[in-house]
Amino acid sequence: MRGDRVGLVADPLELKLACPVCAEEHTYSVVVERSEVRGLVPGRKAPPQVKRQFVRLFNCPTTGNRYQAALQLSETAANRITAVTVRDAGEDAE
């Protein structure tokens, strides 16, 4: 039986990284979009979680230089990650 797609769910995360550019700690907002699927296999246990790695660019707010960092996120067959978006440190600050 195939599952029914329910829709996208966006999980906002706050992430603190030690910056390899300036050695300071910066806070970033990371939005993880997931596609929920219900009813994949009736009567079975919850699907196992698997870890996926996503490499994204981050901006050092101190120097303005960009750097890459790998994020390791968990997903299941019923809750697949469809997008990972990074907002730079202080992007929403006024």
Backbone hydrogen bonds, N-H to C=O, Kabsch-Sander energy under -0.5 kcal/mol:
donor,donor_aa,acceptor,acceptor_aa,energy
4,D,38,R,-2.5
5,R,3,G,-0.5
6,V,36,E,-2.6
7,G,36,E,-0.9
9,V,34,R,-2.8
11,D,9,V,-0.6
11,D,32,V,-3.3
13,L,30,V,-3.1
15,L,13,L,-0.5
15,L,28,Y,-3.0
17,L,15,L,-0.5
17,L,26,H,-2.6
19,C,17,L,-0.7
19,C,24,E,-3.4
23,A,19,C,-1.8
26,H,17,L,-2.6
28,Y,15,L,-3.3
29,S,87,R,-1.5
30,V,13,L,-2.8
30,V,28,Y,-0.6
31,V,85,T,-2.9
32,V,11,D,-2.5
32,V,30,V,-0.6
33,E,31,V,-0.6
33,E,83,A,-2.8
34,R,9,V,-3.0
35,S,80,R,-2.9
36,E,7,G,-2.5
36,E,34,R,-0.7
37,V,78,A,-2.6
38,R,4,D,-2.4
44,R,41,V,-1.3
50,V,75,E,-3.0
52,R,73,L,-3.2
54,F,71,L,-2.8
56,R,54,F,-0.5
56,R,69,A,-2.4
58,F,67,Y,-3.3
60,C,65,N,-3.3
64,G,60,C,-2.7
67,Y,58,F,-2.7
69,A,56,R,-2.2
71,L,54,F,-3.4
73,L,52,R,-2.8
73,L,71,L,-0.6
75,E,50,V,-2.4
76,T,79,N,-0.9
79,N,76,T,-1.1
80,R,35,S,-1.4
82,T,33,E,-3.1
83,A,33,E,-1.4
85,T,31,V,-2.5
87,R,29,S,-3.2
89,A,59,N,-0.5
91,E,88,D,-2.2
93,A,90,G,-0.6
